[in-house]
Amino acid sequence: MPQSPQVYQLARYEVRPESLDRCLAAIHQFVAYVREHEDGTLRYDVWQERDHPTRFVHQFIFRDAAAEQAHSDSAEVKQFASVLYPECLAPVDFIDYQLVTSKT
């Protein structure tokens, strides 16, 4: 499969149990913004671990590095981080990937 200009990332974190509802509300609000305003963000999924509901994974696919940068630099990311990061048990773990193969 040829190299794609798309950017693939995961972000993993765990929040304090007492802040779960607040964090879920922030996640829903933030992803609604991304869905509505970020054409360069091709995919943004948030998964909540079934057996440990305070653990989350975000899956991002950006059209290219410029779209990733626009996302990262947005005021909305900063607002989301201001709610989420203080509630995390450890720093958010961001991991970059490259696509090997896909059904989609």
Secondary structure, DSSP 8 states (H G I E B T S, - for coil): ----S-EEEEEEEEB-GGGHHHHHHHHHHHHHHHHHH-TTEEEEEEEE-SSSTTEEEEEEEESSHHHHHHHHHSHHHHHHHHHHGGGBSS--EEEEE-------
